[in-house]
Amino acid sequence: MNLPIHIHDQRFDTFLEKLEHNGPWHTARAFEWAYHVRNLTLIDDDRSLLAERALKRFTFYPHQLDVARRVIFEMHGRAILADEVGLGKTIEAGLILKEYLLRRMVKRVLILVPSSLVLQWQRELWQKFEIPAMPVKKAHTWEAYDLLIASLDMAKRSPHREIVLKQHYDLVIIDEAHKLKNPKTQNHQFVQALKKKYFLLLTATPVQNDIRELYRLVDLLRPGHLGIPDEFAREFIVGKRTVKNADRLKTSLGKVMIRNRREDHLKTLPSRRVITIPVTLSREEKRFYEAVSRFIEREYTRRGLSKALPLLTLKRELTSSRDAVYRSLLRMYERLPQDAPLAAEIAELARLGQSIQRHSKAEKLVDLLQTIHDKVIVFAEFHPTLFSLQKRLATSGITSVIYRGGYGRNKKDWMRELFMTRAQVMLATEAGGEGINLQFAHHLVNYDLPWNPMKLEQRIGRIHRIGQTQDVMIYNFATEDTVEMAILKLLYEKIELFETVIGRLDAILERLPQGISLERHLADLFIRSKSEQELRLRLGTVVDAIQALKKEVEAEKRLDPLPDDDCEKEGIQ
Amino acid sequence: MNQTSLYTLARAYFELSGSNILEDEPPYRLTIELSEEADQALGYRPFYWSYITHMRMKPELLKKTYRFLDVMEKDWPLSSTNDVQNRLSIAPLPGFHQQEEWISWGSPRLYRMFEAMMNHGRYTCLYAQNPAVGRLTPYLFVSYTISQLAHHRKESIKSYLVRLTDLYLEPIDAQDLFSKKHLSPHPPHYTSLLPRMFHPKSALQRSHEAVRKMIEEQFQDWVKEAEAKLEQERMRLDAYYQALSTHLDKKSHTFSPVSPRSKQKTVTPQEAQQALEERLKAIQQDYVMRDMEIKALYTPQLIVELEQVALLYLE
């Protein structure tokens, strides 16, 4: 049998040349050290991770190392990493990449992530793994560097698309891979057309609505692993989220996908402590609040549901700050004809607002911040609230940075850096804060409460995540005698939102029928309830509904024969 | 990987490259004024160097402090762990120079050092000292790295000595050679050197043959296994795309081209045929690409690289 042996001996020519001129030769010591170094960097171990020993800047969790080992030694570098949110999929991907680099098995690497996470990826890869990856900004970068990070949306567009599709990549990593679930989309077709050897797909939700989504991801990764679509449907599918032959599917999926669950790995996460800070409104503030509430109620019944969205927003803004309310009022005012009676009314409301001298909530915040000598993240939903707060904090000599949606990725990155090194307070919207990691802070203030529990989860998830070493303090600001207090006392505390393990909630809320937005439902409920009692009653039904879903999830978990396997949970049940 | 400390390695490198060691606190820290060679190898500043050489200016060499991360954390002599944590968390991004740098077993800088060390120790000519008989025989020393490449990479080193008087070959442990024989760049006094009867090229052929033979004896099974794996993967792919196309074909025959749903848009048989052909073509294309990937991933290869060559005069 002829073995595929290739001998590279070009170096011998250099030797002959030196021999001819009798030197210059390398010294005996250099020669010996070179041999020693060669020995030292020899890749002769195909059982354990080199990266584990090589990386000392960062301590990895056992499950992360385990994922890296399995992907490299069992799955041969093609896998779906489907850990639940907060277990460190980025870390796992980084470990795998580093391992392949150390083993000299990959050279050209492409990492595709959402645009807002490009710089975070770059920073994490460097600081935790010492991997110098280059973010792509211009088309020429594609060919000039070996390790690239780009946003998928950019890469799939011309002129980038054509360049990228010409390259051969040793490793392609795709973050938020659930965006590839539809084979008719450009995303999917683009990724399918990439030439890649090793291939990692990262997603926390491999199945969102339909088990077939998972099939498509697997099909992208290892075509034929689950048979052709019809076979797959016949073998495994009963309904959208229900399957048959679950064990066989599990075994099969286990060869291409790894899913760790938070409950199994995050027991060590420090606890959350929740403190409610009641705020009492001053007389002027109360007057303003009530006047605007009345205005909203009346307009709401007059306009009907179809045009109610601005009013719903206004209602939410009302508990945030006066400045947030102003913005909406102004917008409404601008749309009205000059002499409309409504315009006069709005002007009157604005006047009422102006008479407010002291913002009780902002004062409370200043008091609180002065007692905490540590980094604090303050979340609010509306930009005007953030701006007015920054002004107020500045007068008391508290340094703060704003972090919101609409900032470019460089600015966001810089703001985060400033917060880490200079400022005491970060004022953020949850839209802006999506995906960033702020484990170095331990205090979080909910300046207003979003009406969507998922958003609250998102907020807390910024600091209460893997890598957090201290107990996390959560301060909820709630204005007495307003919807805010109701939402806190009657909804969030009832469903034990703050106590639930992170991530349980998404599993629960995922089960709400599609098209029902909790946020809108709540807003509607708050505006339309005639009395306190009615409000309580109707909120009670919401709580009951959520608790019923919760029971459902728990019951199913108990039925699951292999509760914490590597398989996709939702899909199997 | 861990027998030699990072400090020892770095120190060896800087000494070999002729750098100036300013401060030294083994095994934690080294402060260095980099020599020109080291600066060019480690500094990542090619523009600076091309400018300096073109303008014939005196270069300003980098001064750096390297701290080593292989020492256990608890053994660090620094004032507080907080201090250490801070420095670790704020590593500058690549391309930014910093006075101080932490070196770990995964640092790209360390690998630059390794590369430089290897490139400056490949070719040599050495003589045994104090021979018992007054005569030295010429040998060609060659050292190979053999990489087994399939879905994994595994490397081994093989070294040979070929006598240049009669092409006699023996495998040798290079470490042994370095430690037992005292070698020097100058021939010892009062010793005669036997002439080289064969050209080093012939000796190289001889060692190539030997390494080839060794591989054929030892890696037969590995190659077979890897090829079986490749075959298995390709078969899965074949079967899948075959099934896809036949399935598509069948579907187009069993259903009438005009389905009740698309009433407004009547599809002529030709159009349906064309659509089908396009789908089949797309599947074929996809198959070709995936097949290429599978081959790139699983095809076994044995890459033999000549790493070091030396002319040795031994007893």
Interface residues (C-beta under 8 A of the other chain):
Chain A: M1 L3 P4 I5 H6 I7 H8 D9 Q10 R11 F12 T14 F15 L16 K18 L19 N22 G23 W25 H26 T27 A28 R29 A30 F31 E32 W33 A34 Y35 H36 V37 R38 N39 L40 T41 L42 I43 D44 D46 L50 A51 R53 A54 L55 K56 R57 H76 G77 R78 K98 L102 R103 R104 M105 Q122 R123 W126 Q127 F129 E130 P132 H168 Q192 A193 K195 K196 K197 Y198 P223 G224 H225 G227 I228 D230 E231
Chain B: M1 N2 T4 L9 A12 Y13 L16 L69 D70 L88 S89 I90 A91 L93 P94 G95 W102 S104 W105 G106 S107 P108 Y111 F114 M117 M118 H120 G121 R122 Y123 T124 C125 L126 S143 T145 H151 H152 R153 K154 E155 S156 I157 A174 Q175 F178 L183 S184 P185 P200 K201 L204 H208 V211 R212 I215 E216 F219 Q220 V223 K224 R236 L237 A239 Y240 Y241 A243 L244 H247 D286 M289 R290 M292 E293 A296 L297 Y298 T299 P300 Q301 L302 I303 V304 E305 L306 E307 Q308 V309 A310 L311
